[in-house]
Amino acid sequence: MKSVFYVEEDFVAGLLKQYFIGSGNVTHFVKRLANGQFAEQIAQNSIDLFLAQSDDPDRLTRVLETIRQVGRNVPTLVLTSHPERVPEKYRSFAHFVSVQELLESNIRWHIRLAKTMRRVQEVKAHFEAAESVVILLQDDPDPDAIASGLALRQVLGRNKQTAPLGSFGRVTRPENIAMVKLLEIEIEKVTKSTLGKFDRIAVVDLQPPHLAAPPDHVDLVIDHHPEQFTYKSHIKDIRPGYGATSTILLEYLLCSGTGIGPRLATALLYGIKSDTFSLSREVNEWDVGAFSYLYPLANQNLMRRIERPELPPAALDALSLGLKNRRVIDKVAFVHLGRVERDDLIPQMADFSLSFEGIEWAFVSGIYDANYIISVRNVGYVRAAGRVLKEAFGNIGSAGGHASMAKAVIPLAEIAREWEIDARNLRLINRKAEQLFLRALHSTK
């Protein structure tokens, strides 16, 4: 990382040199404002971070004005005891923290927020003049998407009238239904034609190609899944190293200086918890930090009620039949539920099946509406689940996901055409799906 520091106190300079230079970073320290030395360093180099330390608001204002002119996109971290004495126009693009706060916390976290600050400024500027905004979620919104949508609306300073949460589908999983009910969250049903009434379109926790009716152009995408390149967006914030989009939106909230009440904290915490399986898979240090930050702010009683939704008798019958007829091949547990009333049973059974003794992969299928749906889980130290499913079924349906969890949706009509199997013959369909999965799993591609 290349950085330029304007530091007035020797003690602070010593601490920063020990941290940054000791980590192999290329860092330039400047102690005087004369001759525009630090401005030249920024103008002549590609800088990843500018850090300013001063308790003199006049000198700090001069420094930040220079950064505003010559380094508009440089993430800026400011160490000062008097942030309120610096004009608001500078506080809008820089992350402020006191030296004491920095010593008591993780400096990497504050650098992360300084970088996010620039993106938040860009997002706010783009959406500021819009009369109406829609925040699009998945066709079957999950907790991470719902929480991220709520957080983005607050970052933009809007309400449900000027920035509704929208979806082409509906919430179906019981715990997600419980979440929107208990937290009083409204999700508006939209169509491609109704999107035209909105001045701006934001998409969270997914990317447009995965929508039922992708818009031709969107204004903002915030997501933690691998980046897709077949769509146009004015602003993209794609971070596949994150376990949850809710973690990214917590950074947005902190950079915006907006308060986080119990309702929003509960939604964000549950979003992180559900997408990372309680921090047990595909997380980074920011997910862990966000979880710790949100936990004391959330309503744990509501969280428990969301996590324990009721299952109807029909769902229990489907799960019972699937377990009875399970097959284990090469450390893969194959569970076929047949036709299900709710497609959320499929990923729930996949999570449960991974706990079988000696199992490294769980493959669970079910028929919902006119689709054959597959959910896959693995223990985390084998081949990427999304890659395996895409290789096995990507040519006949939509397939993909993360390293340890993935999903495929295959129209029954495509099965009848491509596999030449009657859609009513579930036994043959299941065997064919098993064969293709095992072949992709053991492929050397």
Residue pairs with C-beta under 8 A, 6 or more apart in sequence:
1 20
1 25
1 26
1 48
1 49
2 25
2 26
2 27
2 45
2 46
2 47
2 48
2 49
3 20
3 25
3 26
3 27
3 28
3 47
3 48
3 49
3 50
3 51
4 27
4 28
4 30
4 38
4 41
4 42
4 45
4 47
4 49
4 50
4 51
5 13
5 16
5 27
5 28
5 29
5 30
5 50
5 51
5 52
5 53
6 30
6 31
6 33
6 38
6 50
6 51
6 52
6 53
6 54
6 63
7 13
7 16
7 29
7 30
7 31
7 51
7 52
7 53
8 31
8 53
8 54
8 55
8 56
8 59
9 53
12 53
12 79
12 99
13 29
13 31
13 53
15 103
16 27
16 29
16 51
17 27
17 29
19 107
20 27
21 27
28 38
28 41
30 37
30 38
30 41
33 59
33 62
33 63
36 66
38 50
38 63
38 66
39 66
39 70
41 47
42 50
42 67
42 70
42 71
42 74
43 70
43 71
47 71
47 74
48 74
48 75
49 74
49 75
49 76
49 77
49 111
49 114
49 115
50 67
50 71
50 74
50 75
50 76
50 77
51 76
51 77
51 78
51 79
52 60
52 63
52 64
52 67
52 76
52 77
52 78
52 79
52 80
52 94
53 78
53 79
53 80
53 99
54 60
54 63
54 79
54 80
55 80
55 81
55 82
57 80
57 82
57 85
57 86
60 78
60 80
60 86
61 86
61 87
61 90
64 76
64 78
64 86
64 90
64 94
65 90
67 74
67 76
67 94
68 89
68 90
68 93
73 118
74 118
75 95
75 111
75 114
75 115
75 117
75 118
76 93
76 94
76 95
76 114
76 117
76 118
77 94
77 95
77 97
77 110
77 111
77 114
78 86
78 94
78 95
78 96
78 97
79 97
79 98
79 99
79 102
80 86
80 96
80 98
81 98
81 99
83 91
83 96
86 96
92 121
93 117
93 118
93 121
94 114
94 117
95 110
95 113
95 114
95 117
95 255
97 110
102 110
106 289
108 285
109 286
109 289
112 251
112 286
113 251
113 254
113 255
116 248
116 251
116 252
116 255
117 255
119 235
119 237
119 252
120 155
120 252
120 255
120 256
122 235
123 155
123 156
123 220
123 235
123 237
123 252
124 155
124 156
124 256
126 200
126 219
126 220
126 234
126 235
127 133
127 156
127 200
127 202
127 219
127 220
130 198
130 199
130 200
131 162
131 199
132 162
132 163
132 197
132 198
132 199
132 200
133 156
133 158
133 162
133 163
133 198
133 199
133 200
133 201
133 202
134 163
134 164
134 166
134 188
134 190
134 195
134 198
134 200
134 201
134 202
135 149
135 152
135 153
135 163
135 164
135 165
135 166
135 202
135 203
135 204
136 166
136 167
136 190
136 201
136 202
136 203
136 204
136 211
136 218
137 145
137 146
137 149
137 165
137 166
137 167
137 187
137 204
137 205
137 206
138 145
138 167
138 169
138 205
138 206
138 210
138 211
139 167
139 168
139 169
139 211
139 212
140 167
140 169
140 170
140 171
140 172
140 173
140 343
141 149
141 165
141 167
141 169
141 171
141 176
141 187
142 173
142 176
142 205
142 274
142 275
143 175
143 176
143 179
143 267
143 270
143 271
143 273
143 274
143 275
144 205
144 244
144 245
144 246
144 271
144 272
144 274
144 275
145 204
145 205
145 206
145 245
145 271
146 165
146 171
146 176
146 179
146 180
146 185
146 187
146 267
146 271
147 246
147 249
147 264
147 267
147 268
147 270
147 271
148 204
148 205
148 222
148 245
148 246
148 248
148 249
148 268
148 271
149 165
149 204
149 205
150 165
150 185
150 264
150 267
150 268
151 246
151 249
151 250
151 252
151 253
151 264
151 267
151 268
152 163
152 202
152 204
152 222
152 249
152 252
153 159
153 160
153 163
153 165
154 253
154 256
154 258
154 264
155 249
155 252
155 253
155 256
155 258
156 163
157 258
160 186
164 186
164 187
164 188
165 185
165 186
165 187
165 188
166 187
166 188
166 189
166 190
166 195
167 187
167 188
167 189
167 190
168 189
168 190
168 191
168 211
168 212
168 213
169 212
170 187
170 189
171 177
171 180
171 187
172 342
172 343
172 344
173 342
173 344
173 348
174 309
174 310
174 311
174 342
174 344
175 274
175 306
175 307
175 308
175 309
176 344
177 309
178 305
178 306
178 309
179 185
179 267
179 270
179 306
180 186
180 187
182 302
182 305
182 306
183 263
183 266
183 267
183 302
184 263
185 267
191 213
192 213
192 215
195 201
195 215
200 219
200 220
201 215
201 217
201 218
201 219
201 220
202 218
202 219
202 220
202 221
202 222
203 211
203 218
203 220
203 221
203 222
203 223
203 233
204 221
204 222
204 223
204 245
204 249
205 222
205 223
205 224
205 225
205 245
206 223
206 225
207 221
207 223
207 225
207 227
207 228
207 231
207 238
208 214
208 215
208 218
208 221
208 228
208 231
208 233
209 228
209 230
209 231
210 228
210 398
214 231
216 232
217 232
217 233
217 234
218 231
218 232
218 233
218 234
219 233
219 234
219 235
220 233
220 234
220 235
220 236
220 237
221 231
221 233
221 235
221 236
221 237
221 238
222 237
222 238
222 245
222 248
222 249
222 252
223 237
223 238
223 239
223 245
224 238
224 239
224 240
224 241
224 242
224 243
224 244
224 245
224 247
224 248
224 275
225 238
225 240
225 402
226 240
226 386
227 236
227 238
227 240
237 248
239 248
241 284
242 248
242 284
242 286
242 287
243 272
243 275
243 276
243 279
243 281
243 282
243 283
243 284
243 287
244 271
244 272
244 275
244 276
244 287
244 290
245 271
245 275
246 267
246 268
246 269
246 271
246 272
246 275
246 290
247 272
247 286
247 287
247 290
249 268
250 260
250 268
250 290
250 293
250 294
251 286
251 290
253 260
253 264
260 268
260 294
260 297
261 297
262 297
262 298
262 299
263 299
265 294
265 297
265 298
265 299
266 298
266 299
266 302
266 303
268 290
268 294
268 298
269 291
269 294
269 295
269 297
269 298
269 303
270 298
270 303
270 306
270 307
272 279
272 287
272 290
272 291
272 294
273 279
273 291
276 282
276 283
276 287
277 351
279 287
279 288
279 291
281 380
281 402
281 404
281 405
282 402
282 403
282 404
312 341
314 341
315 340
315 341
315 342
315 345
318 337
318 338
318 340
318 341
318 345
318 366
319 337
319 345
319 349
321 337
321 338
322 335
322 336
322 337
322 338
322 349
322 364
323 335
325 335
325 336
326 333
326 334
326 335
326 353
327 333
327 334
327 434
328 334
328 356
328 358
328 359
329 434
329 438
330 438
330 441
330 442
331 358
331 359
331 360
331 361
332 359
332 360
332 361
332 362
332 363
332 437
332 438
332 441
333 353
333 354
333 356
333 359
333 361
333 362
333 363
334 363
334 364
334 430
334 434
335 349
335 350
335 353
335 362
335 363
335 364
335 365
336 364
336 365
336 366
336 426
336 430
337 345
337 346
337 349
337 364
337 365
337 366
338 366
338 367
338 426
339 366
339 367
339 368
340 346
340 366
340 367
340 368
342 368
343 366
343 368
343 373
345 366
346 364
346 365
346 366
346 368
346 373
346 374
346 375
347 364
347 375
347 405
347 407
349 362
349 364
349 375
350 362
350 363
350 364
350 375
350 376
350 377
350 405
351 362
351 377
352 362
353 359
353 362
353 364
353 377
354 361
354 362
354 377
354 378
354 379
356 362
359 379
360 378
360 379
360 382
361 376
361 377
361 378
361 379
361 382
361 385
361 441
362 375
362 376
362 377
362 378
363 374
363 375
363 376
363 433
363 434
363 437
364 374
364 375
364 376
365 372
365 373
365 374
365 375
365 430
365 433
366 372
366 373
367 373
367 412
367 426
370 411
370 412
370 413
371 397
371 409
371 410
371 411
371 412
372 397
372 409
372 410
372 411
372 412
372 415
372 429
372 433
373 407
373 408
373 409
373 410
374 389
374 393
374 399
374 407
374 408
374 409
374 410
374 433
374 437
375 405
375 406
375 407
376 385
376 388
376 389
376 401
376 405
376 406
376 407
376 408
376 437
377 385
377 404
377 405
378 385
378 403
378 404
378 405
379 404
380 403
380 404
383 441
384 402
384 403
385 401
385 402
385 403
385 404
385 405
385 406
386 399
386 400
386 401
386 402
386 403
386 406
388 406
388 437
388 440
388 441
389 399
389 400
389 401
389 406
389 407
389 408
389 437
389 440
390 399
390 400
390 406
391 440
391 443
391 445
392 399
392 408
392 436
392 437
392 439
392 440
392 441
393 399
393 408
393 410
393 433
393 436
394 400
395 418
396 410
396 414
396 415
396 418
396 419
397 408
397 409
397 410
397 411
397 414
398 408
398 409
399 406
399 407
399 408
399 409
400 406
400 407
400 408
401 407
412 423
413 423
415 421
415 423
415 429
416 422
416 423
419 429
419 432
421 428
421 429
421 432
422 428
423 429
